[in-house]
Amino acid sequence: MPTHAHHAFGAEFDPNRPILLTGPIVRVEWVNPHTWIHIEVTADDGSKAIWMVEGGTPNTLLRRGLRRDYVQPGTVVVVDGYQSKDRTTRANARDLTFEDGRKFFMGSSGTGAPYDNDRR
């Protein structure tokens, strides 16, 4: 008998650890069940780290107006989201904002991720 499973936001990400990341995209995984956008973030001390940022499914993002060709390597973005529970350079994106002001909701629906009105 086949089984199907999927994780919830709370299994991997911490709703009490909001994070704001800014940097150029270095890699995109436009795959199911989640897209991953990798961005290079420069810390206050000048060190750089690649952050893996999880988003919704490609189909969900397309329905919201976010196309694959918008997230090309070199494009600078701001990610508003939540850090992973293991404190690695991994996050769940709530919003993705481009330098020209375009803003897209990146989250998956029905995962238990917080909807934080104060951060909008």
Phi and psi restraints in degrees (range 20) as a CNS / XPLOR table:
assign (resid 1 and name C) (resid 2 and name N)
       (resid 2 and name CA) (resid 2 and name C) 1.0 -67.9 20.0 2
assign (resid 2 and name N) (resid 2 and name CA)
       (resid 2 and name C) (resid 3 and name N) 1.0 147.7 20.0 2
assign (resid 2 and name C) (resid 3 and name N)
       (resid 3 and name CA) (resid 3 and name C) 1.0 -125.5 20.0 2
assign (resid 3 and name N) (resid 3 and name CA)
       (resid 3 and name C) (resid 4 and name N) 1.0 154.6 20.0 2
assign (resid 3 and name C) (resid 4 and name N)
       (resid 4 and name CA) (resid 4 and name C) 1.0 -128.8 20.0 2
assign (resid 4 and name N) (resid 4 and name CA)
       (resid 4 and name C) (resid 5 and name N) 1.0 137.5 20.0 2
assign (resid 4 and name C) (resid 5 and name N)
       (resid 5 and name CA) (resid 5 and name C) 1.0 -140.9 20.0 2
assign (resid 5 and name N) (resid 5 and name CA)
       (resid 5 and name C) (resid 6 and name N) 1.0 154.6 20.0 2
assign (resid 5 and name C) (resid 6 and name N)
       (resid 6 and name CA) (resid 6 and name C) 1.0 -151.3 20.0 2
assign (resid 6 and name N) (resid 6 and name CA)
       (resid 6 and name C) (resid 7 and name N) 1.0 141.9 20.0 2
assign (resid 6 and name C) (resid 7 and name N)
       (resid 7 and name CA) (resid 7 and name C) 1.0 -79.9 20.0 2
assign (resid 7 and name N) (resid 7 and name CA)
       (resid 7 and name C) (resid 8 and name N) 1.0 159.2 20.0 2
assign (resid 7 and name C) (resid 8 and name N)
       (resid 8 and name CA) (resid 8 and name C) 1.0 -101.7 20.0 2
assign (resid 8 and name N) (resid 8 and name CA)
       (resid 8 and name C) (resid 9 and name N) 1.0 160.5 20.0 2
assign (resid 8 and name C) (resid 9 and name N)
       (resid 9 and name CA) (resid 9 and name C) 1.0 -50.2 20.0 2
assign (resid 9 and name N) (resid 9 and name CA)
       (resid 9 and name C) (resid 10 and name N) 1.0 -47.8 20.0 2
assign (resid 9 and name C) (resid 10 and name N)
       (resid 10 and name CA) (resid 10 and name C) 1.0 -64.1 20.0 2
assign (resid 10 and name N) (resid 10 and name CA)
       (resid 10 and name C) (resid 11 and name N) 1.0 -16.8 20.0 2
assign (resid 10 and name C) (resid 11 and name N)
       (resid 11 and name CA) (resid 11 and name C) 1.0 -73.4 20.0 2
assign (resid 11 and name N) (resid 11 and name CA)
       (resid 11 and name C) (resid 12 and name N) 1.0 -28.6 20.0 2
assign (resid 11 and name C) (resid 12 and name N)
       (resid 12 and name CA) (resid 12 and name C) 1.0 -121.2 20.0 2
assign (resid 12 and name N) (resid 12 and name CA)
       (resid 12 and name C) (resid 13 and name N) 1.0 -26.6 20.0 2
assign (resid 12 and name C) (resid 13 and name N)
       (resid 13 and name CA) (resid 13 and name C) 1.0 -120.2 20.0 2
assign (resid 13 and name N) (resid 13 and name CA)
       (resid 13 and name C) (resid 14 and name N) 1.0 152.7 20.0 2
assign (resid 13 and name C) (resid 14 and name N)
       (resid 14 and name CA) (resid 14 and name C) 1.0 -105.0 20.0 2
assign (resid 14 and name N) (resid 14 and name CA)
       (resid 14 and name C) (resid 15 and name N) 1.0 112.3 20.0 2
assign (resid 14 and name C) (resid 15 and name N)
       (resid 15 and name CA) (resid 15 and name C) 1.0 -66.8 20.0 2
assign (resid 15 and name N) (resid 15 and name CA)
       (resid 15 and name C) (resid 16 and name N) 1.0 -13.2 20.0 2
assign (resid 15 and name C) (resid 16 and name N)
       (resid 16 and name CA) (resid 16 and name C) 1.0 -95.2 20.0 2
assign (resid 16 and name N) (resid 16 and name CA)
       (resid 16 and name C) (resid 17 and name N) 1.0 5.6 20.0 2
assign (resid 16 and name C) (resid 17 and name N)
       (resid 17 and name CA) (resid 17 and name C) 1.0 -122.6 20.0 2
assign (resid 17 and name N) (resid 17 and name CA)
       (resid 17 and name C) (resid 18 and name N) 1.0 64.7 20.0 2
assign (resid 17 and name C) (resid 18 and name N)
       (resid 18 and name CA) (resid 18 and name C) 1.0 -63.1 20.0 2
assign (resid 18 and name N) (resid 18 and name CA)
       (resid 18 and name C) (resid 19 and name N) 1.0 148.1 20.0 2
assign (resid 18 and name C) (resid 19 and name N)
       (resid 19 and name CA) (resid 19 and name C) 1.0 -142.6 20.0 2
assign (resid 19 and name N) (resid 19 and name CA)
       (resid 19 and name C) (resid 20 and name N) 1.0 145.7 20.0 2
assign (resid 19 and name C) (resid 20 and name N)
       (resid 20 and name CA) (resid 20 and name C) 1.0 -123.9 20.0 2
assign (resid 20 and name N) (resid 20 and name CA)
       (resid 20 and name C) (resid 21 and name N) 1.0 118.8 20.0 2
assign (resid 20 and name C) (resid 21 and name N)
       (resid 21 and name CA) (resid 21 and name C) 1.0 -119.7 20.0 2
assign (resid 21 and name N) (resid 21 and name CA)
       (resid 21 and name C) (resid 22 and name N) 1.0 138.8 20.0 2
assign (resid 21 and name C) (resid 22 and name N)
       (resid 22 and name CA) (resid 22 and name C) 1.0 -132.4 20.0 2
assign (resid 22 and name N) (resid 22 and name CA)
       (resid 22 and name C) (resid 23 and name N) 1.0 135.8 20.0 2
assign (resid 22 and name C) (resid 23 and name N)
       (resid 23 and name CA) (resid 23 and name C) 1.0 167.5 20.0 2
assign (resid 23 and name N) (resid 23 and name CA)
       (resid 23 and name C) (resid 24 and name N) 1.0 174.0 20.0 2
assign (resid 23 and name C) (resid 24 and name N)
       (resid 24 and name CA) (resid 24 and name C) 1.0 -78.5 20.0 2
assign (resid 24 and name N) (resid 24 and name CA)
       (resid 24 and name C) (resid 25 and name N) 1.0 145.6 20.0 2
assign (resid 24 and name C) (resid 25 and name N)
       (resid 25 and name CA) (resid 25 and name C) 1.0 -70.2 20.0 2
assign (resid 25 and name N) (resid 25 and name CA)
       (resid 25 and name C) (resid 26 and name N) 1.0 134.8 20.0 2
assign (resid 25 and name C) (resid 26 and name N)
       (resid 26 and name CA) (resid 26 and name C) 1.0 -113.3 20.0 2
assign (resid 26 and name N) (resid 26 and name CA)
       (resid 26 and name C) (resid 27 and name N) 1.0 -20.2 20.0 2
assign (resid 26 and name C) (resid 27 and name N)
       (resid 27 and name CA) (resid 27 and name C) 1.0 -162.9 20.0 2
assign (resid 27 and name N) (resid 27 and name CA)
       (resid 27 and name C) (resid 28 and name N) 1.0 147.9 20.0 2
assign (resid 27 and name C) (resid 28 and name N)
       (resid 28 and name CA) (resid 28 and name C) 1.0 -132.4 20.0 2
assign (resid 28 and name N) (resid 28 and name CA)
       (resid 28 and name C) (resid 29 and name N) 1.0 133.6 20.0 2
assign (resid 28 and name C) (resid 29 and name N)
       (resid 29 and name CA) (resid 29 and name C) 1.0 -114.1 20.0 2
assign (resid 29 and name N) (resid 29 and name CA)
       (resid 29 and name C) (resid 30 and name N) 1.0 99.8 20.0 2
assign (resid 29 and name C) (resid 30 and name N)
       (resid 30 and name CA) (resid 30 and name C) 1.0 -94.6 20.0 2
assign (resid 30 and name N) (resid 30 and name CA)
       (resid 30 and name C) (resid 31 and name N) 1.0 72.9 20.0 2
assign (resid 30 and name C) (resid 31 and name N)
       (resid 31 and name CA) (resid 31 and name C) 1.0 -133.3 20.0 2
assign (resid 31 and name N) (resid 31 and name CA)
       (resid 31 and name C) (resid 32 and name N) 1.0 160.5 20.0 2
assign (resid 31 and name C) (resid 32 and name N)
       (resid 32 and name CA) (resid 32 and name C) 1.0 -87.8 20.0 2
assign (resid 32 and name N) (resid 32 and name CA)
       (resid 32 and name C) (resid 33 and name N) 1.0 149.3 20.0 2
assign (resid 32 and name C) (resid 33 and name N)
       (resid 33 and name CA) (resid 33 and name C) 1.0 -89.6 20.0 2
assign (resid 33 and name N) (resid 33 and name CA)
       (resid 33 and name C) (resid 34 and name N) 1.0 -4.7 20.0 2
assign (resid 33 and name C) (resid 34 and name N)
       (resid 34 and name CA) (resid 34 and name C) 1.0 -140.0 20.0 2
assign (resid 34 and name N) (resid 34 and name CA)
       (resid 34 and name C) (resid 35 and name N) 1.0 142.9 20.0 2
assign (resid 34 and name C) (resid 35 and name N)
       (resid 35 and name CA) (resid 35 and name C) 1.0 -78.6 20.0 2
assign (resid 35 and name N) (resid 35 and name CA)
       (resid 35 and name C) (resid 36 and name N) 1.0 152.8 20.0 2
assign (resid 35 and name C) (resid 36 and name N)
       (resid 36 and name CA) (resid 36 and name C) 1.0 -130.9 20.0 2
assign (resid 36 and name N) (resid 36 and name CA)
       (resid 36 and name C) (resid 37 and name N) 1.0 126.4 20.0 2
assign (resid 36 and name C) (resid 37 and name N)
       (resid 37 and name CA) (resid 37 and name C) 1.0 -114.4 20.0 2
assign (resid 37 and name N) (resid 37 and name CA)
       (resid 37 and name C) (resid 38 and name N) 1.0 122.8 20.0 2
assign (resid 37 and name C) (resid 38 and name N)
       (resid 38 and name CA) (resid 38 and name C) 1.0 -99.8 20.0 2
assign (resid 38 and name N) (resid 38 and name CA)
       (resid 38 and name C) (resid 39 and name N) 1.0 124.7 20.0 2
assign (resid 38 and name C) (resid 39 and name N)
       (resid 39 and name CA) (resid 39 and name C) 1.0 -126.3 20.0 2
assign (resid 39 and name N) (resid 39 and name CA)
       (resid 39 and name C) (resid 40 and name N) 1.0 148.0 20.0 2
assign (resid 39 and name C) (resid 40 and name N)
       (resid 40 and name CA) (resid 40 and name C) 1.0 -92.0 20.0 2
assign (resid 40 and name N) (resid 40 and name CA)
       (resid 40 and name C) (resid 41 and name N) 1.0 118.1 20.0 2
assign (resid 40 and name C) (resid 41 and name N)
       (resid 41 and name CA) (resid 41 and name C) 1.0 -111.3 20.0 2
assign (resid 41 and name N) (resid 41 and name CA)
       (resid 41 and name C) (resid 42 and name N) 1.0 131.3 20.0 2
assign (resid 41 and name C) (resid 42 and name N)
       (resid 42 and name CA) (resid 42 and name C) 1.0 -98.3 20.0 2
assign (resid 42 and name N) (resid 42 and name CA)
       (resid 42 and name C) (resid 43 and name N) 1.0 122.9 20.0 2
assign (resid 42 and name C) (resid 43 and name N)
       (resid 43 and name CA) (resid 43 and name C) 1.0 -77.5 20.0 2
assign (resid 43 and name N) (resid 43 and name CA)
       (resid 43 and name C) (resid 44 and name N) 1.0 168.8 20.0 2
assign (resid 43 and name C) (resid 44 and name N)
       (resid 44 and name CA) (resid 44 and name C) 1.0 -57.7 20.0 2
assign (resid 44 and name N) (resid 44 and name CA)
       (resid 44 and name C) (resid 45 and name N) 1.0 -30.7 20.0 2
assign (resid 44 and name C) (resid 45 and name N)
       (resid 45 and name CA) (resid 45 and name C) 1.0 -84.5 20.0 2
assign (resid 45 and name N) (resid 45 and name CA)
       (resid 45 and name C) (resid 46 and name N) 1.0 2.6 20.0 2
assign (resid 45 and name C) (resid 46 and name N)
       (resid 46 and name CA) (resid 46 and name C) 1.0 92.7 20.0 2
assign (resid 46 and name N) (resid 46 and name CA)
       (resid 46 and name C) (resid 47 and name N) 1.0 -10.3 20.0 2
assign (resid 46 and name C) (resid 47 and name N)
       (resid 47 and name CA) (resid 47 and name C) 1.0 -71.3 20.0 2
assign (resid 47 and name N) (resid 47 and name CA)
       (resid 47 and name C) (resid 48 and name N) 1.0 152.7 20.0 2
assign (resid 47 and name C) (resid 48 and name N)
       (resid 48 and name CA) (resid 48 and name C) 1.0 -117.9 20.0 2
assign (resid 48 and name N) (resid 48 and name CA)
       (resid 48 and name C) (resid 49 and name N) 1.0 146.6 20.0 2
assign (resid 48 and name C) (resid 49 and name N)
       (resid 49 and name CA) (resid 49 and name C) 1.0 -143.7 20.0 2
assign (resid 49 and name N) (resid 49 and name CA)
       (resid 49 and name C) (resid 50 and name N) 1.0 147.0 20.0 2
assign (resid 49 and name C) (resid 50 and name N)
       (resid 50 and name CA) (resid 50 and name C) 1.0 -93.0 20.0 2
assign (resid 50 and name N) (resid 50 and name CA)
       (resid 50 and name C) (resid 51 and name N) 1.0 122.4 20.0 2
assign (resid 50 and name C) (resid 51 and name N)
       (resid 51 and name CA) (resid 51 and name C) 1.0 -102.1 20.0 2
assign (resid 51 and name N) (resid 51 and name CA)
       (resid 51 and name C) (resid 52 and name N) 1.0 133.1 20.0 2
assign (resid 51 and name C) (resid 52 and name N)
       (resid 52 and name CA) (resid 52 and name C) 1.0 -93.1 20.0 2
assign (resid 52 and name N) (resid 52 and name CA)
       (resid 52 and name C) (resid 53 and name N) 1.0 121.5 20.0 2
assign (resid 52 and name C) (resid 53 and name N)
       (resid 53 and name CA) (resid 53 and name C) 1.0 -118.1 20.0 2
assign (resid 53 and name N) (resid 53 and name CA)
       (resid 53 and name C) (resid 54 and name N) 1.0 120.2 20.0 2
assign (resid 53 and name C) (resid 54 and name N)
       (resid 54 and name CA) (resid 54 and name C) 1.0 -87.0 20.0 2
assign (resid 54 and name N) (resid 54 and name CA)
       (resid 54 and name C) (resid 55 and name N) 1.0 137.4 20.0 2
assign (resid 54 and name C) (resid 55 and name N)
       (resid 55 and name CA) (resid 55 and name C) 1.0 -128.2 20.0 2
assign (resid 55 and name N) (resid 55 and name CA)
       (resid 55 and name C) (resid 56 and name N) 1.0 -174.7 20.0 2
assign (resid 55 and name C) (resid 56 and name N)
       (resid 56 and name CA) (resid 56 and name C) 1.0 -70.9 20.0 2
assign (resid 56 and name N) (resid 56 and name CA)
       (resid 56 and name C) (resid 57 and name N) 1.0 -174.8 20.0 2
assign (resid 56 and name C) (resid 57 and name N)
       (resid 57 and name CA) (resid 57 and name C) 1.0 -68.4 20.0 2
assign (resid 57 and name N) (resid 57 and name CA)
       (resid 57 and name C) (resid 58 and name N) 1.0 154.7 20.0 2
assign (resid 57 and name C) (resid 58 and name N)
       (resid 58 and name CA) (resid 58 and name C) 1.0 -55.0 20.0 2
assign (resid 58 and name N) (resid 58 and name CA)
       (resid 58 and name C) (resid 59 and name N) 1.0 -42.3 20.0 2
assign (resid 58 and name C) (resid 59 and name N)
       (resid 59 and name CA) (resid 59 and name C) 1.0 -62.5 20.0 2
assign (resid 59 and name N) (resid 59 and name CA)
       (resid 59 and name C) (resid 60 and name N) 1.0 -42.6 20.0 2
assign (resid 59 and name C) (resid 60 and name N)
       (resid 60 and name CA) (resid 60 and name C) 1.0 -62.6 20.0 2
assign (resid 60 and name N) (resid 60 and name CA)
       (resid 60 and name C) (resid 61 and name N) 1.0 -44.2 20.0 2
assign (resid 60 and name C) (resid 61 and name N)
       (resid 61 and name CA) (resid 61 and name C) 1.0 -65.4 20.0 2
assign (resid 61 and name N) (resid 61 and name CA)
       (resid 61 and name C) (resid 62 and name N) 1.0 -39.5 20.0 2
assign (resid 61 and name C) (resid 62 and name N)
       (resid 62 and name CA) (resid 62 and name C) 1.0 -61.3 20.0 2
assign (resid 62 and name N) (resid 62 and name CA)
       (resid 62 and name C) (resid 63 and name N) 1.0 -42.0 20.0 2
assign (resid 62 and name C) (resid 63 and name N)
       (resid 63 and name CA) (resid 63 and name C) 1.0 -63.9 20.0 2
assign (resid 63 and name N) (resid 63 and name CA)
       (resid 63 and name C) (resid 64 and name N) 1.0 -25.8 20.0 2
assign (resid 63 and name C) (resid 64 and name N)
       (resid 64 and name CA) (resid 64 and name C) 1.0 -87.1 20.0 2
assign (resid 64 and name N) (resid 64 and name CA)
       (resid 64 and name C) (resid 65 and name N) 1.0 -2.4 20.0 2
assign (resid 64 and name C) (resid 65 and name N)
       (resid 65 and name CA) (resid 65 and name C) 1.0 100.2 20.0 2
assign (resid 65 and name N) (resid 65 and name CA)
       (resid 65 and name C) (resid 66 and name N) 1.0 -1.8 20.0 2
assign (resid 65 and name C) (resid 66 and name N)
       (resid 66 and name CA) (resid 66 and name C) 1.0 -89.7 20.0 2
assign (resid 66 and name N) (resid 66 and name CA)
       (resid 66 and name C) (resid 67 and name N) 1.0 113.4 20.0 2
assign (resid 66 and name C) (resid 67 and name N)
       (resid 67 and name CA) (resid 67 and name C) 1.0 -99.1 20.0 2
assign (resid 67 and name N) (resid 67 and name CA)
       (resid 67 and name C) (resid 68 and name N) 1.0 154.0 20.0 2
assign (resid 67 and name C) (resid 68 and name N)
       (resid 68 and name CA) (resid 68 and name C) 1.0 -56.0 20.0 2
assign (resid 68 and name N) (resid 68 and name CA)
       (resid 68 and name C) (resid 69 and name N) 1.0 -38.4 20.0 2
assign (resid 68 and name C) (resid 69 and name N)
       (resid 69 and name CA) (resid 69 and name C) 1.0 -71.2 20.0 2
assign (resid 69 and name N) (resid 69 and name CA)
       (resid 69 and name C) (resid 70 and name N) 1.0 -10.5 20.0 2
assign (resid 69 and name C) (resid 70 and name N)
       (resid 70 and name CA) (resid 70 and name C) 1.0 -76.6 20.0 2
assign (resid 70 and name N) (resid 70 and name CA)
       (resid 70 and name C) (resid 71 and name N) 1.0 -25.4 20.0 2
assign (resid 70 and name C) (resid 71 and name N)
       (resid 71 and name CA) (resid 71 and name C) 1.0 -108.1 20.0 2
assign (resid 71 and name N) (resid 71 and name CA)
       (resid 71 and name C) (resid 72 and name N) 1.0 58.7 20.0 2
assign (resid 71 and name C) (resid 72 and name N)
       (resid 72 and name CA) (resid 72 and name C) 1.0 -86.5 20.0 2
assign (resid 72 and name N) (resid 72 and name CA)
       (resid 72 and name C) (resid 73 and name N) 1.0 148.1 20.0 2
assign (resid 72 and name C) (resid 73 and name N)
       (resid 73 and name CA) (resid 73 and name C) 1.0 -52.5 20.0 2
assign (resid 73 and name N) (resid 73 and name CA)
       (resid 73 and name C) (resid 74 and name N) 1.0 137.5 20.0 2
assign (resid 73 and name C) (resid 74 and name N)
       (resid 74 and name CA) (resid 74 and name C) 1.0 98.3 20.0 2
assign (resid 74 and name N) (resid 74 and name CA)
       (resid 74 and name C) (resid 75 and name N) 1.0 -19.9 20.0 2
assign (resid 74 and name C) (resid 75 and name N)
       (resid 75 and name CA) (resid 75 and name C) 1.0 -72.0 20.0 2
assign (resid 75 and name N) (resid 75 and name CA)
       (resid 75 and name C) (resid 76 and name N) 1.0 126.4 20.0 2
assign (resid 75 and name C) (resid 76 and name N)
       (resid 76 and name CA) (resid 76 and name C) 1.0 -84.8 20.0 2
assign (resid 76 and name N) (resid 76 and name CA)
       (resid 76 and name C) (resid 77 and name N) 1.0 131.1 20.0 2
assign (resid 76 and name C) (resid 77 and name N)
       (resid 77 and name CA) (resid 77 and name C) 1.0 -134.2 20.0 2
assign (resid 77 and name N) (resid 77 and name CA)
       (resid 77 and name C) (resid 78 and name N) 1.0 161.7 20.0 2
assign (resid 77 and name C) (resid 78 and name N)
       (resid 78 and name CA) (resid 78 and name C) 1.0 -117.3 20.0 2
assign (resid 78 and name N) (resid 78 and name CA)
       (resid 78 and name C) (resid 79 and name N) 1.0 128.0 20.0 2
assign (resid 78 and name C) (resid 79 and name N)
       (resid 79 and name CA) (resid 79 and name C) 1.0 -110.7 20.0 2
assign (resid 79 and name N) (resid 79 and name CA)
       (resid 79 and name C) (resid 80 and name N) 1.0 125.5 20.0 2
assign (resid 79 and name C) (resid 80 and name N)
       (resid 80 and name CA) (resid 80 and name C) 1.0 -109.0 20.0 2
assign (resid 80 and name N) (resid 80 and name CA)
       (resid 80 and name C) (resid 81 and name N) 1.0 114.9 20.0 2
assign (resid 80 and name C) (resid 81 and name N)
       (resid 81 and name CA) (resid 81 and name C) 1.0 -162.5 20.0 2
assign (resid 81 and name N) (resid 81 and name CA)
       (resid 81 and name C) (resid 82 and name N) 1.0 -148.6 20.0 2
assign (resid 81 and name C) (resid 82 and name N)
       (resid 82 and name CA) (resid 82 and name C) 1.0 -135.9 20.0 2
assign (resid 82 and name N) (resid 82 and name CA)
       (resid 82 and name C) (resid 83 and name N) 1.0 137.0 20.0 2
assign (resid 82 and name C) (resid 83 and name N)
       (resid 83 and name CA) (resid 83 and name C) 1.0 -74.9 20.0 2
assign (resid 83 and name N) (resid 83 and name CA)
       (resid 83 and name C) (resid 84 and name N) 1.0 155.4 20.0 2
assign (resid 83 and name C) (resid 84 and name N)
       (resid 84 and name CA) (resid 84 and name C) 1.0 -67.4 20.0 2
assign (resid 84 and name N) (resid 84 and name CA)
       (resid 84 and name C) (resid 85 and name N) 1.0 153.3 20.0 2
assign (resid 84 and name C) (resid 85 and name N)
       (resid 85 and name CA) (resid 85 and name C) 1.0 -64.6 20.0 2
assign (resid 85 and name N) (resid 85 and name CA)
       (resid 85 and name C) (resid 86 and name N) 1.0 -29.5 20.0 2
assign (resid 85 and name C) (resid 86 and name N)
       (resid 86 and name CA) (resid 86 and name C) 1.0 -82.9 20.0 2
assign (resid 86 and name N) (resid 86 and name CA)
       (resid 86 and name C) (resid 87 and name N) 1.0 3.7 20.0 2
assign (resid 86 and name C) (resid 87 and name N)
       (resid 87 and name CA) (resid 87 and name C) 1.0 63.2 20.0 2
assign (resid 87 and name N) (resid 87 and name CA)
       (resid 87 and name C) (resid 88 and name N) 1.0 19.6 20.0 2
assign (resid 87 and name C) (resid 88 and name N)
       (resid 88 and name CA) (resid 88 and name C) 1.0 -78.7 20.0 2
assign (resid 88 and name N) (resid 88 and name CA)
       (resid 88 and name C) (resid 89 and name N) 1.0 -179.6 20.0 2
assign (resid 88 and name C) (resid 89 and name N)
       (resid 89 and name CA) (resid 89 and name C) 1.0 -84.0 20.0 2
assign (resid 89 and name N) (resid 89 and name CA)
       (resid 89 and name C) (resid 90 and name N) 1.0 61.7 20.0 2
assign (resid 89 and name C) (resid 90 and name N)
       (resid 90 and name CA) (resid 90 and name C) 1.0 -136.2 20.0 2
assign (resid 90 and name N) (resid 90 and name CA)
       (resid 90 and name C) (resid 91 and name N) 1.0 139.2 20.0 2
assign (resid 90 and name C) (resid 91 and name N)
       (resid 91 and name CA) (resid 91 and name C) 1.0 -145.6 20.0 2
assign (resid 91 and name N) (resid 91 and name CA)
       (resid 91 and name C) (resid 92 and name N) 1.0 160.0 20.0 2
assign (resid 91 and name C) (resid 92 and name N)
       (resid 92 and name CA) (resid 92 and name C) 1.0 -104.1 20.0 2
assign (resid 92 and name N) (resid 92 and name CA)
       (resid 92 and name C) (resid 93 and name N) 1.0 124.2 20.0 2
assign (resid 92 and name C) (resid 93 and name N)
       (resid 93 and name CA) (resid 93 and name C) 1.0 -81.8 20.0 2
assign (resid 93 and name N) (resid 93 and name CA)
       (resid 93 and name C) (resid 94 and name N) 1.0 135.8 20.0 2
assign (resid 93 and name C) (resid 94 and name N)
       (resid 94 and name CA) (resid 94 and name C) 1.0 -94.8 20.0 2
assign (resid 94 and name N) (resid 94 and name CA)
       (resid 94 and name C) (resid 95 and name N) 1.0 -54.9 20.0 2
assign (resid 94 and name C) (resid 95 and name N)
       (resid 95 and name CA) (resid 95 and name C) 1.0 -129.5 20.0 2
assign (resid 95 and name N) (resid 95 and name CA)
       (resid 95 and name C) (resid 96 and name N) 1.0 148.0 20.0 2
assign (resid 95 and name C) (resid 96 and name N)
       (resid 96 and name CA) (resid 96 and name C) 1.0 -122.1 20.0 2
assign (resid 96 and name N) (resid 96 and name CA)
       (resid 96 and name C) (resid 97 and name N) 1.0 122.3 20.0 2
assign (resid 96 and name C) (resid 97 and name N)
       (resid 97 and name CA) (resid 97 and name C) 1.0 -119.6 20.0 2
assign (resid 97 and name N) (resid 97 and name CA)
       (resid 97 and name C) (resid 98 and name N) 1.0 134.7 20.0 2
assign (resid 97 and name C) (resid 98 and name N)
       (resid 98 and name CA) (resid 98 and name C) 1.0 -95.8 20.0 2
assign (resid 98 and name N) (resid 98 and name CA)
       (resid 98 and name C) (resid 99 and name N) 1.0 162.5 20.0 2
assign (resid 98 and name C) (resid 99 and name N)
       (resid 99 and name CA) (resid 99 and name C) 1.0 -59.6 20.0 2
assign (resid 99 and name N) (resid 99 and name CA)
       (resid 99 and name C) (resid 100 and name N) 1.0 -28.2 20.0 2
assign (resid 99 and name C) (resid 100 and name N)
       (resid 100 and name CA) (resid 100 and name C) 1.0 -82.7 20.0 2
assign (resid 100 and name N) (resid 100 and name CA)
       (resid 100 and name C) (resid 101 and name N) 1.0 3.1 20.0 2
assign (resid 100 and name C) (resid 101 and name N)
       (resid 101 and name CA) (resid 101 and name C) 1.0 97.9 20.0 2
assign (resid 101 and name N) (resid 101 and name CA)
       (resid 101 and name C) (resid 102 and name N) 1.0 -11.2 20.0 2
assign (resid 101 and name C) (resid 102 and name N)
       (resid 102 and name CA) (resid 102 and name C) 1.0 -61.7 20.0 2
assign (resid 102 and name N) (resid 102 and name CA)
       (resid 102 and name C) (resid 103 and name N) 1.0 136.9 20.0 2
assign (resid 102 and name C) (resid 103 and name N)
       (resid 103 and name CA) (resid 103 and name C) 1.0 -134.4 20.0 2
assign (resid 103 and name N) (resid 103 and name CA)
       (resid 103 and name C) (resid 104 and name N) 1.0 133.3 20.0 2
assign (resid 103 and name C) (resid 104 and name N)
       (resid 104 and name CA) (resid 104 and name C) 1.0 -128.4 20.0 2
assign (resid 104 and name N) (resid 104 and name CA)
       (resid 104 and name C) (resid 105 and name N) 1.0 137.3 20.0 2
assign (resid 104 and name C) (resid 105 and name N)
       (resid 105 and name CA) (resid 105 and name C) 1.0 -75.9 20.0 2
assign (resid 105 and name N) (resid 105 and name CA)
       (resid 105 and name C) (resid 106 and name N) 1.0 122.0 20.0 2
assign (resid 105 and name C) (resid 106 and name N)
       (resid 106 and name CA) (resid 106 and name C) 1.0 -99.7 20.0 2
assign (resid 106 and name N) (resid 106 and name CA)
       (resid 106 and name C) (resid 107 and name N) 1.0 -14.1 20.0 2
assign (resid 106 and name C) (resid 107 and name N)
       (resid 107 and name CA) (resid 107 and name C) 1.0 -68.2 20.0 2
assign (resid 107 and name N) (resid 107 and name CA)
       (resid 107 and name C) (resid 108 and name N) 1.0 159.5 20.0 2
assign (resid 107 and name C) (resid 108 and name N)
       (resid 108 and name CA) (resid 108 and name C) 1.0 -90.2 20.0 2
assign (resid 108 and name N) (resid 108 and name CA)
       (resid 108 and name C) (resid 109 and name N) 1.0 146.8 20.0 2
assign (resid 108 and name C) (resid 109 and name N)
       (resid 109 and name CA) (resid 109 and name C) 1.0 -88.1 20.0 2
assign (resid 109 and name N) (resid 109 and name CA)
       (resid 109 and name C) (resid 110 and name N) 1.0 149.5 20.0 2
assign (resid 109 and name C) (resid 110 and name N)
       (resid 110 and name CA) (resid 110 and name C) 1.0 74.5 20.0 2
assign (resid 110 and name N) (resid 110 and name CA)
       (resid 110 and name C) (resid 111 and name N) 1.0 21.9 20.0 2
assign (resid 110 and name C) (resid 111 and name N)
       (resid 111 and name CA) (resid 111 and name C) 1.0 -102.7 20.0 2
assign (resid 111 and name N) (resid 111 and name CA)
       (resid 111 and name C) (resid 112 and name N) 1.0 -8.9 20.0 2
assign (resid 111 and name C) (resid 112 and name N)
       (resid 112 and name CA) (resid 112 and name C) 1.0 90.7 20.0 2
assign (resid 112 and name N) (resid 112 and name CA)
       (resid 112 and name C) (resid 113 and name N) 1.0 5.6 20.0 2
assign (resid 112 and name C) (resid 113 and name N)
       (resid 113 and name CA) (resid 113 and name C) 1.0 -67.1 20.0 2
assign (resid 113 and name N) (resid 113 and name CA)
       (resid 113 and name C) (resid 114 and name N) 1.0 143.2 20.0 2
assign (resid 113 and name C) (resid 114 and name N)
       (resid 114 and name CA) (resid 114 and name C) 1.0 -70.1 20.0 2
assign (resid 114 and name N) (resid 114 and name CA)
       (resid 114 and name C) (resid 115 and name N) 1.0 150.6 20.0 2
assign (resid 114 and name C) (resid 115 and name N)
       (resid 115 and name CA) (resid 115 and name C) 1.0 -112.0 20.0 2
assign (resid 115 and name N) (resid 115 and name CA)
       (resid 115 and name C) (resid 116 and name N) 1.0 101.0 20.0 2
assign (resid 115 and name C) (resid 116 and name N)
       (resid 116 and name CA) (resid 116 and name C) 1.0 -100.9 20.0 2
assign (resid 116 and name N) (resid 116 and name CA)
       (resid 116 and name C) (resid 117 and name N) 1.0 92.5 20.0 2
assign (resid 116 and name C) (resid 117 and name N)
       (resid 117 and name CA) (resid 117 and name C) 1.0 -60.9 20.0 2
assign (resid 117 and name N) (resid 117 and name CA)
       (resid 117 and name C) (resid 118 and name N) 1.0 -28.9 20.0 2
assign (resid 117 and name C) (resid 118 and name N)
       (resid 118 and name CA) (resid 118 and name C) 1.0 -67.1 20.0 2
assign (resid 118 and name N) (resid 118 and name CA)
       (resid 118 and name C) (resid 119 and name N) 1.0 -19.7 20.0 2
assign (resid 118 and name C) (resid 119 and name N)
       (resid 119 and name CA) (resid 119 and name C) 1.0 -94.4 20.0 2
assign (resid 119 and name N) (resid 119 and name CA)
       (resid 119 and name C) (resid 120 and name N) 1.0 -4.1 20.0 2
